[in-house]
Amino acid sequence: MAAIAEELRKAGMGAHSGADRVTGSGNVLRYQVVNQGFWGLGASAMFVSKAVSSACEVRVSKGGAVVNGKSILELLGLKARPGDTLTIEAEGPEAGDVVSGLSELVGSGFGIAEYNRV
């Protein structure tokens, strides 16, 4: 996880990148939402696209709510707001790879510059 954050910093993502707000290890990733609208339709679609590329189960939780990470509607239903912490977990034979890929995606602000501004 630290290696991914370091690569994002080297790529010029800087102190305001999502990489500074991504933590976790193994098959669990935690992300603190800092931008309004970060988990909107576009970001959720990119997340789901990455999650469905594997056979493993992906769950996203906020507080006590746990949803299917392969469902855009369920992700939107979490209504993540700035300050919320989301936990992303994967279970299955490719879980580590899926979490690593999702970490890169989330840490980069989904490749959308406006998501990388605090």
Backbone as ProteinMPNN parsed JSONL, in Angstrom:
{"seq_chain_A": "MAAIAEELRKAGMGAHSGADRVTGSGNVLRYQVVNQGFWGLGASAMFVSKAVSSACEVRVSKGGAVVNGKSILELLGLKARPGDTLTIEAEGPEAGDVVSGLSELVGSGFGIAEYNRV", "coords_chain_A": {"N_chain_A": [[0.828, -1.181, 0.0], [1.918, 1.252, 0.828], [3.844, 1.489, -1.099], [2.338, 1.933, -3.399], [1.188, 4.411, -2.789], [3.539, 5.912, -2.708], [4.399, 5.73, -5.377], [2.329, 7.136, -6.631], [2.81, 9.659, -5.543], [5.302, 10.205, -6.707], [4.479, 10.418, -9.288], [3.502, 12.901, -9.356], [1.207, 13.455, -7.951], [1.137, 14.583, -5.465], [0.674, 16.259, -2.22], [-2.022, 16.57, -1.978], [-3.272, 14.425, -3.022], [-5.354, 11.482, -3.404], [-3.885, 9.38, -2.492], [-2.75, 9.965, -0.053], [-4.733, 9.502, 1.71], [-5.399, 6.882, 1.756], [-5.299, 3.83, 3.372], [-4.289, 0.676, 4.77], [-3.948, -2.939, 4.546], [-3.078, -6.094, 3.066], [-6.048, -7.655, 2.271], [-7.748, -5.582, 2.794], [-8.812, -2.243, 2.604], [-8.769, 1.145, 3.525], [-10.369, 4.236, 3.142], [-10.471, 7.707, 3.394], [-12.95, 9.958, 2.703], [-12.675, 13.068, 1.141], [-13.584, 14.959, -0.631], [-16.527, 16.561, -1.777], [-19.014, 14.779, -3.448], [-17.3, 12.831, -4.337], [-17.775, 10.04, -4.43], [-19.595, 9.738, -6.557], [-21.679, 9.008, -9.431], [-19.941, 8.566, -11.683], [-17.408, 7.897, -10.512], [-18.212, 5.689, -9.002], [-18.976, 3.945, -11.049], [-16.489, 3.46, -12.287], [-15.183, 2.21, -10.176], [-16.78, -0.096, -9.788], [-16.43, -1.304, -12.279], [-13.739, -2.076, -12.137], [-13.905, -3.767, -9.909], [-15.645, -5.862, -10.741], [-14.07, -7.207, -12.477], [-12.916, -9.411, -11.438], [-13.29, -12.648, -9.872], [-13.677, -12.602, -7.196], [-15.325, -11.687, -4.082], [-16.39, -8.425, -3.333], [-16.653, -5.992, -0.887], [-17.961, -2.953, 0.424], [-17.897, -0.751, 3.101], [-19.452, 1.565, 5.337], [-19.575, 3.05, 8.34], [-22.001, 1.177, 9.958], [-23.111, 0.078, 7.713], [-22.935, -2.242, 5.088], [-22.121, -2.916, 1.78], [-22.452, -4.401, -1.517], [-19.636, -4.288, -3.422], [-19.681, -4.471, -6.124], [-21.851, -3.299, -7.167], [-23.282, -0.524, -8.519], [-25.534, 0.939, -7.675], [-25.753, 0.189, -4.97], [-23.336, 1.183, -3.953], [-23.707, 3.946, -4.37], [-25.799, 4.252, -2.632], [-24.575, 4.331, -0.154], [-24.015, 6.94, 0.298], [-21.62, 8.494, 0.684], [-19.799, 11.024, 2.259], [-17.712, 13.976, 2.673], [-15.203, 13.411, 5.081], [-16.178, 10.951, 5.874], [-15.234, 7.556, 6.407], [-14.469, 4.94, 4.333], [-14.458, 1.43, 4.103], [-12.935, -1.02, 2.246], [-13.157, -4.281, 1.232], [-11.971, -7.421, 0.067], [-12.615, -10.784, -0.885], [-11.487, -13.918, -1.722], [-9.809, -15.826, -4.354], [-8.278, -13.927, -5.823], [-8.088, -11.739, -4.233], [-6.09, -10.038, -3.047], [-4.903, -8.86, -5.316], [-7.104, -7.524, -6.386], [-7.747, -5.668, -4.356], [-5.388, -4.21, -4.394], [-5.515, -3.082, -6.988], [-7.874, -1.565, -6.728], [-7.036, 0.157, -4.748], [-5.106, 1.663, -6.102], [-6.779, 2.906, -7.976], [-8.642, 4.38, -6.351], [-6.82, 5.859, -4.829], [-5.713, 7.483, -6.774], [-7.612, 9.312, -7.178], [-9.48, 8.493, -8.952], [-8.405, 9.177, -11.334], [-9.301, 11.644, -11.971], [-8.8, 14.973, -11.994], [-10.143, 16.967, -10.435], [-11.003, 15.551, -8.213], [-8.769, 15.262, -6.746], [-8.24, 17.52, -5.385], [-8.247, 19.23, -2.319]], "CA_chain_A": [[0.0, 0.0, 0.0], [2.802, 2.411, 0.887], [4.515, 1.581, -2.394], [1.393, 2.548, -4.334], [1.122, 5.828, -2.432], [4.797, 6.537, -3.121], [4.384, 5.85, -6.847], [1.416, 8.228, -6.962], [3.496, 10.908, -5.216], [6.325, 10.394, -7.736], [3.798, 10.784, -10.53], [3.064, 14.292, -9.253], [-0.107, 13.573, -7.335], [1.364, 15.546, -4.391], [0.088, 16.12, -0.891], [-3.482, 16.615, -2.026], [-3.79, 13.262, -3.737], [-6.052, 10.476, -2.632], [-2.928, 8.439, -1.928], [-2.487, 10.324, 1.334], [-5.889, 9.156, 2.522], [-5.634, 5.453, 1.585], [-4.517, 3.009, 4.284], [-4.745, -0.703, 4.841], [-2.991, -3.965, 4.169], [-3.692, -7.351, 2.666], [-7.284, -7.61, 1.505], [-8.595, -4.525, 3.348], [-8.383, -0.888, 2.247], [-9.59, 2.189, 4.132], [-10.235, 5.499, 2.427], [-11.233, 8.812, 3.968], [-13.501, 10.834, 1.674], [-12.393, 14.472, 1.447], [-14.229, 15.844, -1.604], [-17.962, 16.401, -2.01], [-19.32, 14.144, -4.718], [-16.247, 11.902, -4.749], [-18.344, 8.734, -4.755], [-20.742, 9.929, -7.423], [-21.947, 7.976, -10.433], [-18.75, 8.266, -12.484], [-16.428, 7.181, -9.694], [-18.784, 4.383, -8.66], [-18.909, 3.105, -12.252], [-15.091, 3.03, -12.452], [-14.907, 1.276, -9.082], [-17.471, -1.346, -10.095], [-15.77, -1.893, -13.448], [-12.53, -2.725, -11.637], [-14.292, -4.835, -8.976], [-16.259, -7.006, -11.433], [-13.082, -7.872, -13.326], [-12.427, -10.613, -10.764], [-14.321, -13.551, -9.355], [-13.81, -12.507, -5.742], [-16.377, -10.852, -3.502], [-15.901, -7.117, -2.904], [-17.607, -5.3, -0.026], [-17.603, -1.607, 0.851], [-18.693, -0.418, 4.277], [-19.381, 2.894, 5.959], [-20.304, 2.87, 9.598], [-22.518, -0.181, 10.061], [-23.677, -0.37, 6.433], [-22.03, -2.993, 4.216], [-22.766, -3.111, 0.483], [-21.76, -5.125, -2.567], [-18.755, -3.392, -4.16], [-19.874, -4.668, -7.556], [-23.146, -2.713, -7.477], [-23.265, 0.937, -8.534], [-26.627, 1.452, -6.847], [-25.444, 0.003, -3.559], [-22.279, 2.14, -3.604], [-24.326, 5.267, -4.275], [-26.649, 4.227, -1.452], [-23.795, 4.637, 1.044], [-24.035, 8.404, 0.442], [-20.356, 8.903, 1.296], [-19.589, 12.472, 2.343], [-16.391, 14.331, 3.206], [-14.996, 13.012, 6.465], [-16.537, 9.546, 6.04], [-14.216, 6.56, 6.097], [-14.995, 3.746, 3.68], [-13.593, 0.26, 4.174], [-13.102, -1.865, 1.063], [-12.624, -5.605, 1.505], [-12.162, -8.421, -0.976], [-12.448, -12.149, -0.412], [-11.421, -14.853, -2.83], [-8.458, -16.156, -4.808], [-7.565, -12.774, -6.372], [-8.429, -10.621, -3.355], [-4.971, -9.107, -2.909], [-4.761, -8.115, -6.567], [-8.262, -6.635, -6.533], [-7.584, -4.567, -3.411], [-4.292, -3.384, -4.902], [-6.043, -2.317, -8.122], [-8.835, -0.572, -6.217], [-6.248, 1.15, -4.03], [-4.549, 2.563, -7.116], [-7.883, 3.68, -8.547], [-9.131, 5.328, -5.351], [-5.709, 6.738, -4.47], [-5.448, 8.442, -7.855], [-8.786, 10.174, -7.354], [-10.143, 7.945, -10.136], [-7.818, 9.813, -12.504], [-10.023, 12.88, -12.239], [-8.049, 16.004, -11.285], [-10.937, 17.678, -9.437], [-11.133, 14.732, -7.013], [-7.513, 15.297, -6.022], [-8.135, 18.798, -4.666], [-8.867, 19.242, -0.992]], "C_chain_A": [[0.871, 1.242, 0.0], [3.514, 2.598, -0.444], [3.616, 2.24, -3.433], [1.298, 4.039, -4.058], [2.376, 6.552, -2.877], [4.851, 6.717, -4.632], [3.463, 6.984, -7.291], [2.056, 9.577, -6.648], [4.548, 11.231, -6.275], [5.708, 10.848, -9.048], [3.238, 12.2, -10.458], [1.714, 14.48, -8.623], [-0.032, 14.462, -6.089], [0.593, 15.288, -3.115], [-1.427, 16.11, -0.914], [-4.082, 15.418, -2.736], [-4.535, 12.332, -2.806], [-5.112, 9.494, -1.973], [-2.642, 8.732, -0.471], [-3.62, 9.914, 2.258], [-6.247, 7.679, 2.403], [-4.727, 4.704, 2.545], [-5.046, 1.584, 4.236], [-3.639, -1.66, 4.468], [-3.747, -5.224, 3.791], [-4.925, -7.145, 1.813], [-8.25, -6.535, 2.003], [-7.974, -3.169, 3.03], [-9.316, 0.095, 2.936], [-9.315, 3.494, 3.412], [-11.073, 6.558, 3.122], [-11.646, 9.75, 2.843], [-13.226, 12.285, 2.069], [-13.12, 15.429, 0.514], [-15.707, 15.529, -1.746], [-18.172, 15.755, -3.373], [-18.31, 13.115, -5.171], [-16.8, 10.551, -5.166], [-19.631, 8.903, -5.54], [-20.839, 8.811, -8.445], [-20.704, 7.583, -11.224], [-17.722, 7.453, -11.723], [-16.936, 5.791, -9.335], [-18.72, 3.429, -9.849], [-17.486, 2.598, -12.489], [-14.726, 1.989, -11.399], [-15.51, -0.089, -9.401], [-16.82, -2.055, -11.277], [-14.513, -2.652, -13.033], [-12.9, -3.924, -10.755], [-14.84, -6.064, -9.7], [-15.274, -7.746, -12.327], [-12.501, -9.127, -12.665], [-13.605, -11.435, -10.249], [-14.532, -13.385, -7.857], [-14.946, -11.575, -5.336], [-15.744, -9.55, -3.033], [-17.005, -6.442, -2.1], [-17.068, -3.929, 0.332], [-18.494, -1.279, 2.045], [-18.424, 1.002, 4.741], [-20.216, 2.806, 7.215], [-20.735, 1.418, 9.715], [-23.073, -0.745, 8.77], [-22.605, -1.053, 5.588], [-22.762, -3.267, 2.917], [-21.867, -3.898, -0.463], [-20.942, -4.123, -3.387], [-18.847, -3.543, -5.662], [-21.211, -4.105, -8.015], [-23.079, -1.185, -7.39], [-24.339, 1.49, -7.607], [-26.335, 1.309, -5.353], [-24.342, 0.962, -3.11], [-22.851, 3.545, -3.437], [-25.192, 5.374, -3.019], [-25.899, 4.493, -0.147], [-23.773, 6.141, 1.333], [-22.792, 8.907, 1.175], [-20.164, 10.408, 1.176], [-18.182, 12.762, 2.856], [-16.304, 14.026, 4.703], [-15.351, 11.563, 6.737], [-15.337, 8.658, 5.716], [-14.911, 5.339, 5.514], [-13.977, 2.63, 3.843], [-13.945, -0.644, 3.001], [-12.42, -3.191, 1.356], [-12.897, -6.524, 0.323], [-11.879, -9.79, -0.394], [-12.493, -13.077, -1.615], [-9.996, -15.014, -3.309], [-7.651, -14.969, -5.338], [-7.712, -11.545, -5.483], [-7.309, -9.591, -3.231], [-4.79, -8.24, -4.142], [-5.9, -7.117, -6.755], [-8.117, -5.432, -5.608], [-6.46, -3.64, -3.868], [-4.764, -2.503, -6.06], [-7.019, -1.237, -7.69], [-8.115, 0.524, -5.447], [-5.641, 2.164, -5.001], [-5.627, 3.475, -7.683], [-8.363, 4.761, -7.581], [-8.045, 6.344, -5.013], [-5.388, 7.781, -5.515], [-6.6, 9.419, -8.032], [-9.54, 9.783, -8.609], [-9.63, 8.605, -11.407], [-8.479, 11.134, -12.873], [-9.419, 13.979, -11.372], [-8.862, 16.676, -10.191], [-11.101, 16.887, -8.156], [-9.87, 14.775, -6.162], [-7.301, 16.615, -5.284], [-8.856, 18.69, -3.341], [-9.662, 20.52, -0.85]], "O_chain_A": [[0.603, 2.187, -0.741], [3.761, 3.726, -0.87], [4.09, 3.022, -4.257], [1.324, 4.846, -4.988], [2.302, 7.678, -3.369], [5.304, 7.755, -5.113], [3.787, 7.712, -8.228], [1.872, 10.537, -7.397], [4.68, 12.38, -6.697], [6.333, 11.571, -9.825], [2.574, 12.653, -11.39], [1.121, 15.553, -8.74], [-1.044, 15.04, -5.695], [-0.05, 14.252, -2.948], [-2.052, 15.677, 0.054], [-5.28, 15.401, -3.021], [-4.374, 12.382, -1.587], [-5.483, 8.838, -1.0], [-2.316, 7.814, 0.281], [-3.47, 9.976, 3.478], [-7.294, 7.261, 2.898], [-3.514, 4.913, 2.54], [-6.133, 1.332, 3.716], [-2.532, -1.25, 4.118], [-4.911, -5.397, 4.152], [-4.856, -6.529, 0.75], [-9.436, -6.568, 1.674], [-6.767, -2.975, 3.171], [-10.531, -0.102, 2.933], [-8.167, 3.818, 3.107], [-12.25, 6.336, 3.407], [-10.801, 10.274, 2.117], [-13.51, 12.688, 3.197], [-13.258, 16.608, 0.84], [-16.095, 14.364, -1.827], [-17.55, 16.167, -4.352], [-18.432, 12.574, -6.27], [-16.343, 9.973, -6.153], [-20.644, 8.28, -5.222], [-20.159, 7.791, -8.332], [-20.441, 6.396, -11.416], [-17.222, 6.444, -12.22], [-16.174, 4.824, -9.361], [-18.442, 2.241, -9.681], [-17.294, 1.437, -12.851], [-14.045, 1.008, -11.694], [-14.835, -1.114, -9.297], [-16.677, -3.277, -11.268], [-14.257, -3.75, -13.528], [-12.272, -4.978, -10.849], [-14.533, -7.192, -9.314], [-15.604, -8.797, -12.876], [-11.686, -9.825, -13.268], [-14.745, -10.973, -10.201], [-15.465, -13.962, -7.299], [-15.453, -10.79, -6.137], [-14.684, -9.563, -2.406], [-18.143, -6.329, -2.558], [-15.864, -3.757, 0.523], [-19.704, -1.505, 2.004], [-17.337, 1.554, 4.564], [-21.413, 2.523, 7.165], [-19.907, 0.518, 9.582], [-23.466, -1.91, 8.719], [-21.513, -0.517, 5.395], [-23.88, -3.783, 2.924], [-20.667, -4.036, -0.226], [-21.508, -3.205, -3.981], [-18.171, -2.829, -6.403], [-21.659, -4.395, -9.124], [-22.847, -0.626, -6.318], [-24.076, 2.412, -6.835], [-26.638, 2.207, -4.568], [-24.406, 1.499, -2.004], [-22.522, 4.249, -2.482], [-25.306, 6.443, -2.419], [-26.516, 4.843, 0.859], [-23.541, 6.561, 2.467], [-22.89, 9.647, 2.154], [-20.351, 10.984, 0.105], [-17.533, 11.879, 3.415], [-17.208, 14.344, 5.476], [-14.885, 10.99, 7.722], [-14.527, 8.986, 4.848], [-15.822, 4.777, 6.12], [-12.773, 2.859, 3.734], [-15.108, -0.986, 2.792], [-11.236, -3.223, 1.692], [-13.93, -6.413, -0.338], [-11.02, -9.948, 0.474], [-13.421, -13.025, -2.423], [-9.075, -14.419, -2.75], [-6.421, -15.018, -5.297], [-7.482, -10.424, -5.938], [-7.567, -8.389, -3.305], [-4.552, -7.036, -4.037], [-5.685, -6.0, -7.226], [-8.34, -4.298, -6.03], [-6.571, -2.42, -3.743], [-4.447, -1.314, -6.106], [-7.0, -0.126, -8.219], [-8.526, 1.684, -5.481], [-5.662, 3.369, -4.751], [-5.41, 4.676, -7.85], [-8.477, 5.927, -7.959], [-8.313, 7.542, -4.921], [-4.853, 8.843, -5.196], [-6.573, 10.26, -8.931], [-10.164, 10.623, -9.257], [-10.31, 8.605, -12.433], [-8.246, 11.676, -13.953], [-9.515, 13.923, -10.146], [-8.329, 16.937, -9.112], [-11.318, 17.481, -7.1], [-9.887, 14.376, -4.998], [-6.277, 16.795, -4.624], [-9.946, 18.124, -3.257], [-10.276, 20.753, 0.191]]}, "name": "protein", "num_of_chains": 1, "seq": "MAAIAEELRKAGMGAHSGADRVTGSGNVLRYQVVNQGFWGLGASAMFVSKAVSSACEVRVSKGGAVVNGKSILELLGLKARPGDTLTIEAEGPEAGDVVSGLSELVGSGFGIAEYNRV"}
